[in-house]
Amino acid sequence: MAKAIHTMIRVLDEARSVAFYETAFGLAVSDRFVFDGFTLVYLCNAENDFEVELTVNHGRTEPYARGEGYGHLAFAVDDLDAERARLAAAGLAPEPIKEFFRDGTLMARFFFLTDPDGYRIEMLQRHGRYR
């Protein structure tokens, strides 16, 4: 059986992105590898071993075009309201909380925020299938 181990995004400023993911999600650098032309930075937390891989292409100065295919990365939390308040206090500008219903039953409570490179990230209340 295959196991999901990481997702990768390209970022312009390593320090800015590492600080964002640490503040927003408690992710810390687990590994960092410098190659000719690029650096790979792996971030994770104690919650699980799934990682966010930041790829920093050396010398890149222009923002990446995310295209229309990218959707979002998602994190689940125990207390969505408290997490949104914490992120707002940290100046990370979370969007309002929304609720999504299916057949009259709450399927999800969530909000989005955007990282320094424009990637959208969904924060979900742990509930139902979102654990």
mmCIF file of the C-alpha atoms, coordinates in Angstrom:
data_MODEL
# 
_entry.id   MODEL 
# 
loop_
_atom_site.group_PDB 
_atom_site.id 
_atom_site.type_symbol 
_atom_site.label_atom_id 
_atom_site.label_alt_id 
_atom_site.label_comp_id 
_atom_site.label_asym_id 
_atom_site.label_entity_id 
_atom_site.label_seq_id 
_atom_site.pdbx_PDB_ins_code 
_atom_site.Cartn_x 
_atom_site.Cartn_y 
_atom_site.Cartn_z 
_atom_site.occupancy 
_atom_site.B_iso_or_equiv 
_atom_site.pdbx_formal_charge 
_atom_site.auth_seq_id 
_atom_site.auth_comp_id 
_atom_site.auth_asym_id 
_atom_site.auth_atom_id 
_atom_site.pdbx_PDB_model_num 
ATOM 1   C CA . MET A 1 1   ? 0.000   0.000  0.000   1.00 0.00 ? 1   MET A CA 1 
ATOM 2   C CA . ALA A 1 2   ? 1.337   3.435  -0.876  1.00 0.00 ? 2   ALA A CA 1 
ATOM 3   C CA . LYS A 1 3   ? 1.831   6.011  1.886   1.00 0.00 ? 3   LYS A CA 1 
ATOM 4   C CA . ALA A 1 4   ? 1.666   9.773  1.299   1.00 0.00 ? 4   ALA A CA 1 
ATOM 5   C CA . ILE A 1 5   ? 4.912   11.278 2.628   1.00 0.00 ? 5   ILE A CA 1 
ATOM 6   C CA . HIS A 1 6   ? 5.091   14.913 1.458   1.00 0.00 ? 6   HIS A CA 1 
ATOM 7   C CA . THR A 1 7   ? 3.809   17.671 -0.761  1.00 0.00 ? 7   THR A CA 1 
ATOM 8   C CA . MET A 1 8   ? 6.185   20.085 -2.518  1.00 0.00 ? 8   MET A CA 1 
ATOM 9   C CA . ILE A 1 9   ? 5.791   23.771 -3.283  1.00 0.00 ? 9   ILE A CA 1 
ATOM 10  C CA . ARG A 1 10  ? 8.261   26.209 -4.827  1.00 0.00 ? 10  ARG A CA 1 
ATOM 11  C CA . VAL A 1 11  ? 8.999   29.318 -2.764  1.00 0.00 ? 11  VAL A CA 1 
ATOM 12  C CA . LEU A 1 12  ? 11.033  32.472 -3.311  1.00 0.00 ? 12  LEU A CA 1 
ATOM 13  C CA . ASP A 1 13  ? 12.259  33.252 0.200   1.00 0.00 ? 13  ASP A CA 1 
ATOM 14  C CA . GLU A 1 14  ? 13.237  30.293 2.370   1.00 0.00 ? 14  GLU A CA 1 
ATOM 15  C CA . ALA A 1 15  ? 13.362  32.170 5.681   1.00 0.00 ? 15  ALA A CA 1 
ATOM 16  C CA . ARG A 1 16  ? 10.006  33.875 5.104   1.00 0.00 ? 16  ARG A CA 1 
ATOM 17  C CA . SER A 1 17  ? 8.318   30.590 4.170   1.00 0.00 ? 17  SER A CA 1 
ATOM 18  C CA . VAL A 1 18  ? 9.862   28.616 7.056   1.00 0.00 ? 18  VAL A CA 1 
ATOM 19  C CA . ALA A 1 19  ? 8.713   31.334 9.492   1.00 0.00 ? 19  ALA A CA 1 
ATOM 20  C CA . PHE A 1 20  ? 5.172   31.275 8.047   1.00 0.00 ? 20  PHE A CA 1 
ATOM 21  C CA . TYR A 1 21  ? 4.777   27.483 8.280   1.00 0.00 ? 21  TYR A CA 1 
ATOM 22  C CA . GLU A 1 22  ? 6.271   27.448 11.779  1.00 0.00 ? 22  GLU A CA 1 
ATOM 23  C CA . THR A 1 23  ? 3.938   30.202 13.020  1.00 0.00 ? 23  THR A CA 1 
ATOM 24  C CA . ALA A 1 24  ? 0.841   28.931 11.236  1.00 0.00 ? 24  ALA A CA 1 
ATOM 25  C CA . PHE A 1 25  ? 1.166   25.171 11.712  1.00 0.00 ? 25  PHE A CA 1 
ATOM 26  C CA . GLY A 1 26  ? 3.977   24.463 14.157  1.00 0.00 ? 26  GLY A CA 1 
ATOM 27  C CA . LEU A 1 27  ? 6.080   22.914 11.390  1.00 0.00 ? 27  LEU A CA 1 
ATOM 28  C CA . ALA A 1 28  ? 9.825   22.839 11.938  1.00 0.00 ? 28  ALA A CA 1 
ATOM 29  C CA . VAL A 1 29  ? 12.695  22.050 9.609   1.00 0.00 ? 29  VAL A CA 1 
ATOM 30  C CA . SER A 1 30  ? 13.342  18.314 9.719   1.00 0.00 ? 30  SER A CA 1 
ATOM 31  C CA . ASP A 1 31  ? 15.945  18.302 6.926   1.00 0.00 ? 31  ASP A CA 1 
ATOM 32  C CA . ARG A 1 32  ? 17.606  20.793 4.599   1.00 0.00 ? 32  ARG A CA 1 
ATOM 33  C CA . PHE A 1 33  ? 19.623  19.820 1.531   1.00 0.00 ? 33  PHE A CA 1 
ATOM 34  C CA . VAL A 1 34  ? 21.540  22.297 -0.635  1.00 0.00 ? 34  VAL A CA 1 
ATOM 35  C CA . PHE A 1 35  ? 22.221  21.290 -4.246  1.00 0.00 ? 35  PHE A CA 1 
ATOM 36  C CA . ASP A 1 36  ? 23.669  23.152 -7.205  1.00 0.00 ? 36  ASP A CA 1 
ATOM 37  C CA . GLY A 1 37  ? 20.866  25.463 -8.238  1.00 0.00 ? 37  GLY A CA 1 
ATOM 38  C CA . PHE A 1 38  ? 18.271  24.646 -5.548  1.00 0.00 ? 38  PHE A CA 1 
ATOM 39  C CA . THR A 1 39  ? 17.664  23.858 -1.884  1.00 0.00 ? 39  THR A CA 1 
ATOM 40  C CA . LEU A 1 40  ? 15.124  21.392 -0.468  1.00 0.00 ? 40  LEU A CA 1 
ATOM 41  C CA . VAL A 1 41  ? 13.702  22.151 2.974   1.00 0.00 ? 41  VAL A CA 1 
ATOM 42  C CA . TYR A 1 42  ? 11.486  19.554 4.671   1.00 0.00 ? 42  TYR A CA 1 
ATOM 43  C CA . LEU A 1 43  ? 9.035   20.687 7.370   1.00 0.00 ? 43  LEU A CA 1 
ATOM 44  C CA . CYS A 1 44  ? 7.001   18.572 9.780   1.00 0.00 ? 44  CYS A CA 1 
ATOM 45  C CA . ASN A 1 45  ? 5.610   18.511 13.328  1.00 0.00 ? 45  ASN A CA 1 
ATOM 46  C CA . ALA A 1 46  ? 5.042   15.921 16.033  1.00 0.00 ? 46  ALA A CA 1 
ATOM 47  C CA . GLU A 1 47  ? 1.424   15.360 14.898  1.00 0.00 ? 47  GLU A CA 1 
ATOM 48  C CA . ASN A 1 48  ? 2.528   13.032 12.091  1.00 0.00 ? 48  ASN A CA 1 
ATOM 49  C CA . ASP A 1 49  ? 5.342   12.295 9.664   1.00 0.00 ? 49  ASP A CA 1 
ATOM 50  C CA . PHE A 1 50  ? 3.796   13.889 6.542   1.00 0.00 ? 50  PHE A CA 1 
ATOM 51  C CA . GLU A 1 51  ? 6.059   16.716 5.385   1.00 0.00 ? 51  GLU A CA 1 
ATOM 52  C CA . VAL A 1 52  ? 5.820   19.939 3.434   1.00 0.00 ? 52  VAL A CA 1 
ATOM 53  C CA . GLU A 1 53  ? 8.796   20.205 1.091   1.00 0.00 ? 53  GLU A CA 1 
ATOM 54  C CA . LEU A 1 54  ? 9.840   23.728 0.172   1.00 0.00 ? 54  LEU A CA 1 
ATOM 55  C CA . THR A 1 55  ? 11.918  23.963 -2.997  1.00 0.00 ? 55  THR A CA 1 
ATOM 56  C CA . VAL A 1 56  ? 13.991  27.130 -3.271  1.00 0.00 ? 56  VAL A CA 1 
ATOM 57  C CA . ASN A 1 57  ? 15.495  27.621 -6.728  1.00 0.00 ? 57  ASN A CA 1 
ATOM 58  C CA . HIS A 1 58  ? 18.680  29.666 -6.308  1.00 0.00 ? 58  HIS A CA 1 
ATOM 59  C CA . GLY A 1 59  ? 18.663  33.027 -8.075  1.00 0.00 ? 59  GLY A CA 1 
ATOM 60  C CA . ARG A 1 60  ? 14.900  33.053 -8.675  1.00 0.00 ? 60  ARG A CA 1 
ATOM 61  C CA . THR A 1 61  ? 13.450  36.543 -8.145  1.00 0.00 ? 61  THR A CA 1 
ATOM 62  C CA . GLU A 1 62  ? 10.057  36.379 -9.840  1.00 0.00 ? 62  GLU A CA 1 
ATOM 63  C CA . PRO A 1 63  ? 6.998   34.802 -8.140  1.00 0.00 ? 63  PRO A CA 1 
ATOM 64  C CA . TYR A 1 64  ? 5.877   31.430 -9.454  1.00 0.00 ? 64  TYR A CA 1 
ATOM 65  C CA . ALA A 1 65  ? 2.685   31.154 -11.484 1.00 0.00 ? 65  ALA A CA 1 
ATOM 66  C CA . ARG A 1 66  ? 0.547   28.658 -9.593  1.00 0.00 ? 66  ARG A CA 1 
ATOM 67  C CA . GLY A 1 67  ? -1.646  27.960 -12.602 1.00 0.00 ? 67  GLY A CA 1 
ATOM 68  C CA . GLU A 1 68  ? -5.233  26.851 -12.439 1.00 0.00 ? 68  GLU A CA 1 
ATOM 69  C CA . GLY A 1 69  ? -4.510  23.259 -11.427 1.00 0.00 ? 69  GLY A CA 1 
ATOM 70  C CA . TYR A 1 70  ? -3.280  23.875 -7.878  1.00 0.00 ? 70  TYR A CA 1 
ATOM 71  C CA . GLY A 1 71  ? -5.999  23.653 -5.246  1.00 0.00 ? 71  GLY A CA 1 
ATOM 72  C CA . HIS A 1 72  ? -4.777  23.782 -1.660  1.00 0.00 ? 72  HIS A CA 1 
ATOM 73  C CA . LEU A 1 73  ? -2.971  22.080 1.193   1.00 0.00 ? 73  LEU A CA 1 
ATOM 74  C CA . ALA A 1 74  ? -5.142  21.172 4.210   1.00 0.00 ? 74  ALA A CA 1 
ATOM 75  C CA . PHE A 1 75  ? -4.536  20.865 7.959   1.00 0.00 ? 75  PHE A CA 1 
ATOM 76  C CA . ALA A 1 76  ? -7.005  19.631 10.609  1.00 0.00 ? 76  ALA A CA 1 
ATOM 77  C CA . VAL A 1 77  ? -7.142  21.132 14.121  1.00 0.00 ? 77  VAL A CA 1 
ATOM 78  C CA . ASP A 1 78  ? -9.064  20.407 17.323  1.00 0.00 ? 78  ASP A CA 1 
ATOM 79  C CA . ASP A 1 79  ? -10.363 23.959 17.898  1.00 0.00 ? 79  ASP A CA 1 
ATOM 80  C CA . LEU A 1 80  ? -10.913 25.859 14.657  1.00 0.00 ? 80  LEU A CA 1 
ATOM 81  C CA . ASP A 1 81  ? -12.126 29.047 16.336  1.00 0.00 ? 81  ASP A CA 1 
ATOM 82  C CA . ALA A 1 82  ? -9.086  29.249 18.620  1.00 0.00 ? 82  ALA A CA 1 
ATOM 83  C CA . GLU A 1 83  ? -6.732  28.465 15.742  1.00 0.00 ? 83  GLU A CA 1 
ATOM 84  C CA . ARG A 1 84  ? -8.244  31.191 13.578  1.00 0.00 ? 84  ARG A CA 1 
ATOM 85  C CA . ALA A 1 85  ? -7.936  33.688 16.453  1.00 0.00 ? 85  ALA A CA 1 
ATOM 86  C CA . ARG A 1 86  ? -4.287  32.689 16.992  1.00 0.00 ? 86  ARG A CA 1 
ATOM 87  C CA . LEU A 1 87  ? -3.465  33.118 13.305  1.00 0.00 ? 87  LEU A CA 1 
ATOM 88  C CA . ALA A 1 88  ? -5.224  36.497 13.185  1.00 0.00 ? 88  ALA A CA 1 
ATOM 89  C CA . ALA A 1 89  ? -3.262  37.652 16.260  1.00 0.00 ? 89  ALA A CA 1 
ATOM 90  C CA . ALA A 1 90  ? -0.059  36.565 14.491  1.00 0.00 ? 90  ALA A CA 1 
ATOM 91  C CA . GLY A 1 91  ? -0.980  38.816 11.550  1.00 0.00 ? 91  GLY A CA 1 
ATOM 92  C CA . LEU A 1 92  ? -1.503  35.962 9.070   1.00 0.00 ? 92  LEU A CA 1 
ATOM 93  C CA . ALA A 1 93  ? -4.939  37.204 7.873   1.00 0.00 ? 93  ALA A CA 1 
ATOM 94  C CA . PRO A 1 94  ? -7.094  34.048 7.980   1.00 0.00 ? 94  PRO A CA 1 
ATOM 95  C CA . GLU A 1 95  ? -10.337 34.274 6.025   1.00 0.00 ? 95  GLU A CA 1 
ATOM 96  C CA . PRO A 1 96  ? -13.726 33.906 7.768   1.00 0.00 ? 96  PRO A CA 1 
ATOM 97  C CA . ILE A 1 97  ? -14.864 30.473 8.965   1.00 0.00 ? 97  ILE A CA 1 
ATOM 98  C CA . LYS A 1 98  ? -17.300 28.745 6.630   1.00 0.00 ? 98  LYS A CA 1 
ATOM 99  C CA . GLU A 1 99  ? -19.526 25.725 7.095   1.00 0.00 ? 99  GLU A CA 1 
ATOM 100 C CA . PHE A 1 100 ? -20.198 23.151 4.408   1.00 0.00 ? 100 PHE A CA 1 
ATOM 101 C CA . PHE A 1 101 ? -23.337 21.001 4.638   1.00 0.00 ? 101 PHE A CA 1 
ATOM 102 C CA . ARG A 1 102 ? -24.330 17.862 2.753   1.00 0.00 ? 102 ARG A CA 1 
ATOM 103 C CA . ASP A 1 103 ? -27.875 16.530 2.961   1.00 0.00 ? 103 ASP A CA 1 
ATOM 104 C CA . GLY A 1 104 ? -28.561 18.903 5.864   1.00 0.00 ? 104 GLY A CA 1 
ATOM 105 C CA . THR A 1 105 ? -25.659 17.591 7.957   1.00 0.00 ? 105 THR A CA 1 
ATOM 106 C CA . LEU A 1 106 ? -22.475 19.495 8.747   1.00 0.00 ? 106 LEU A CA 1 
ATOM 107 C CA . MET A 1 107 ? -19.709 18.065 6.613   1.00 0.00 ? 107 MET A CA 1 
ATOM 108 C CA . ALA A 1 108 ? -16.969 20.580 7.407   1.00 0.00 ? 108 ALA A CA 1 
ATOM 109 C CA . ARG A 1 109 ? -16.078 23.809 9.231   1.00 0.00 ? 109 ARG A CA 1 
ATOM 110 C CA . PHE A 1 110 ? -13.079 25.512 7.678   1.00 0.00 ? 110 PHE A CA 1 
ATOM 111 C CA . PHE A 1 111 ? -11.262 28.659 6.681   1.00 0.00 ? 111 PHE A CA 1 
ATOM 112 C CA . PHE A 1 112 ? -8.434  29.472 4.317   1.00 0.00 ? 112 PHE A CA 1 
ATOM 113 C CA . LEU A 1 113 ? -5.251  31.472 4.650   1.00 0.00 ? 113 LEU A CA 1 
ATOM 114 C CA . THR A 1 114 ? -2.544  32.223 2.113   1.00 0.00 ? 114 THR A CA 1 
ATOM 115 C CA . ASP A 1 115 ? 1.189   31.682 2.511   1.00 0.00 ? 115 ASP A CA 1 
ATOM 116 C CA . PRO A 1 116 ? 3.827   34.252 1.454   1.00 0.00 ? 116 PRO A CA 1 
ATOM 117 C CA . ASP A 1 117 ? 3.999   32.795 -2.067  1.00 0.00 ? 117 ASP A CA 1 
ATOM 118 C CA . GLY A 1 118 ? 0.238   32.832 -2.593  1.00 0.00 ? 118 GLY A CA 1 
ATOM 119 C CA . TYR A 1 119 ? -0.510  29.167 -1.896  1.00 0.00 ? 119 TYR A CA 1 
ATOM 120 C CA . ARG A 1 120 ? -3.944  28.636 -0.354  1.00 0.00 ? 120 ARG A CA 1 
ATOM 121 C CA . ILE A 1 121 ? -4.142  26.518 2.780   1.00 0.00 ? 121 ILE A CA 1 
ATOM 122 C CA . GLU A 1 122 ? -7.336  25.129 4.278   1.00 0.00 ? 122 GLU A CA 1 
ATOM 123 C CA . MET A 1 123 ? -7.733  24.742 8.040   1.00 0.00 ? 123 MET A CA 1 
ATOM 124 C CA . LEU A 1 124 ? -10.464 22.258 8.996   1.00 0.00 ? 124 LEU A CA 1 
ATOM 125 C CA . GLN A 1 125 ? -12.115 21.465 12.310  1.00 0.00 ? 125 GLN A CA 1 
ATOM 126 C CA . ARG A 1 126 ? -11.452 17.798 13.136  1.00 0.00 ? 126 ARG A CA 1 
ATOM 127 C CA . HIS A 1 127 ? -14.833 16.254 12.392  1.00 0.00 ? 127 HIS A CA 1 
ATOM 128 C CA . GLY A 1 128 ? -16.199 13.379 10.346  1.00 0.00 ? 128 GLY A CA 1 
ATOM 129 C CA . ARG A 1 129 ? -13.738 12.416 7.625   1.00 0.00 ? 129 ARG A CA 1 
ATOM 130 C CA . TYR A 1 130 ? -11.374 15.306 8.442   1.00 0.00 ? 130 TYR A CA 1 
ATOM 131 C CA . ARG A 1 131 ? -9.261  13.895 11.251  1.00 0.00 ? 131 ARG A CA 1 
# 
